């Protein structure tokens, strides 16, 4: 007899440990959704039962009650569209990544404007013609002065806000 003939259908089922790991993963996914703001949460394809359970979570203060409730949330998560939920998580991650890249680009502009002066101002104005040139130049001068005197970067922060608002972020 071969090994395939000896294996029974019971051997093909996931182990109890595997089922427990999957349940804990669903509970953690539920925790992530609970931690999100209402605005982010409405983007997820969630059932009414799960939404009610998520809203109820904020009422529960006792540690053991919360643990049991999270098990219930994990149980409800089994019936959800996990691929759809993961797609929304991926979308949120991509948006965060794009926003971070945009902010790094703007920080680069701020540093370049302070370091290079008029050359950088002209390059910035050519990319963002609607910027208030006078305010931009004033903030650059003040930021340089702060940097030279070792003061806190108040005007550098104001310059960043002006750049951010001009860029529309």
Secondary structure, 3 states (H helix, E strand, C coil): CCHHHHCCHHHHCCCHHHHHHHHHHHHHHHHHHHHCCHHHHCCCCCCHHHHHHHHHHCCCCCHHHHHHHHHHHHHHHCCCCHHHHHHHHHHHHHHHHHHHHHHHHHHHHHHHHHHHCHHHHHHHHHHCCCCCHHHHHHHHHHHHHHHHHCCCCHHHHHHHHHHHHHHCC
